[in-house]
């Protein structure tokens, strides 16, 4: 699939490009052990680092990165980012802004200790006809102090301006720096198709297949990876 990203011509040398999610894996994932001792089972067990669905989810789609460093101190957000005046007069210049609390009133995102920030996008995104863009929190990244609110955008039609990414700021006590390039959202193109759900009972052959695979999962290691995982190009093996 060809995905087209466009930026303001005056900003092209100042903003990081979107990147494949497989190129944005966190340092903690690389550093964590592949095996660990379980006191509960009194044996060494494989960690999630060896779980293909866990890894494949984190590597799927692409990441929209933070365009500059943001400092957080005493609940205040600041940045020192000097960029030229954009050619598009309606283009944002700040890396983030804020949603009014009333906009999430009555939802689980409305809490006294939480604010809803809005990450501004400095790239437009155009998808092929019939595809929408699912923008969601970077997968399995609970180390981040914010959680984007998931949204679905028809980016085959809405691609003349950048998509804004609202996010709940989870940790009101956070002090420090969000570095340029920090994953803001993970995006996955999805086809706009009607889902027809068919619920059936298993026949005798399917029950036998269930038992056979279930037995192999109990007695072998790496069954899914060896027998069922589809081949991928460019995926990283840790």
Beta strands, then each sheet from edge to edge (+ up, - down):
strand 1: 4-6
strand 2: 19-20
strand 3: 35-38
strand 4: 43-46
strand 5: 62-65
strand 6: 70-73
strand 7: 76-78
strand 8: 96-98
strand 9: 115-119
strand 10: 124-126
strand 11: 131-136
strand 12: 146-148
strand 13: 151-153
strand 14: 165-169
strand 15: 176-178
strand 16: 183-191
sheet 1: 1+ 10-
sheet 2: 2+ 5- 16+ 11- 13+
sheet 3: 3+ 4-
sheet 4: 7+ 6- 15+
sheet 5: 8+ 9- 14+ 12-
end
